[in-house]
Amino acid sequence: MISRTMQQQVNSSSIIRAMFEEGKRLSALYGADNVYDFSLGNPNVEPPAEVKQAIMDILNEENSTTVHGYMNNSGFEDVRGAIAASLNQRFATGFAADNILMTVGAAGGLNVIFKTLLNPEDEVLTFAPFFGEYRNYVQNYQGQLIVVSPNTKDFQPNLEELKEKISPRTKAVLINSPNNPTGVVYSAETIAALVDILRAKQEEYGTVIYLIGDEPYRELAYDQVEVPYLTKYYENTIVGYSYSKSLSLPGERIGYLVIPREAADYENLIAAANIANRILGFVNAPSLFQRVIAKCLDAQVNLDSYNRNRELLYNALVSYGYQCIKPEGAFYLFIKTPLENDLEFCTLAKSKNILIVPGTSFACPGYARIAYCVAYETIERALPGFEALINEVSWASA
Ligand code: PLP
């Protein structure tokens, strides 16, 4: 028999994954061209050419026992040094190799940091709407995820409610910008106001509250919008980064944590995060891909392709009468569902072979997420369905 906690997981397994499976089923029935699957954040843009070249160069030129061998739990020192130098150049920070811990993607990094920080019942605050896996990652270490309700005006975090919800048990505040599912980038003013609150609350309770930035979409920002670099605002910051989206490498499971020297209890944090990486069973991040990304630090995926999709989808949906914020980053659009019940709306959309994810799975009912990391033609073909959907709903309620 499986454990009670895993039984619960099996029962409530991810709705996004379920949609993905549904997409495959519908494709088999109606043909892939007639199914519009906007359910999963799986990049459809090729990794940059530098990635393939780097893989071949490494395999041809480097010592294969090093490339494929064990290493420090934190990762190759030269790779971590190269990442630190690249961050310093881009953001005028002062990191060294010791501040970087290579991880198994953003998911691995978040699990390492929660294992490092959380005692049972410790609280992690996050802002709705949020990536649903956060709940699992916090529960893995018996923490409590406390959700600050969404600010549906502009989807910047609701700071008034944050103030009320921080307690002496608050160990960390977790933010994700550019955001999944809204595509919103948290502004410099928002971050400055947020960290003022954290400082005041640390003072009031005599505690340390870490700010954790989950940043797999940092590089996917449009129209030159600035994505503030969090360690410059607040000393007790930990940044989780991933190459899943920025280099289109989600299956390769590669990312890193930044733990700055200024962070409270720095020496212990680093030591514990290293051990967590090992004892969670990751041991170390994939070695070939550590070496690959060190050669691709300036490489970028073709953002124009996502941007074209964003413009097409946003302009069309708004012209049909949908309400949504124009996303500034990531590859998601978050619409207010024309039916109040987002689950019903997504089921209706499915009847037109359009697969989108209800806002409820991001703790934001009444909305739905459209992942536009798909072929441009898929969006073109899906648009008549989106138009018919909103028209049907408004006739029904007229
Ligand atoms: N955080 C957010 C907000 C995400 O959207 C995702 C993946 O979609 C992850 C973390 C996990 O990313 P990774 O593939 O790097 O583990």
Boltz pocket constraint, residues with backbone or C-beta under 6 A from the ligand:
constraints:
  - pocket:
      binder: B
      contacts: [[A, 41], [A, 104], [A, 105], [A, 106], [A, 107], [A, 108], [A, 131], [A, 176], [A, 178], [A, 180], [A, 214], [A, 216], [A, 241], [A, 242], [A, 243], [A, 244], [A, 250], [A, 254], [A, 255]]
      max_distance: 6.0
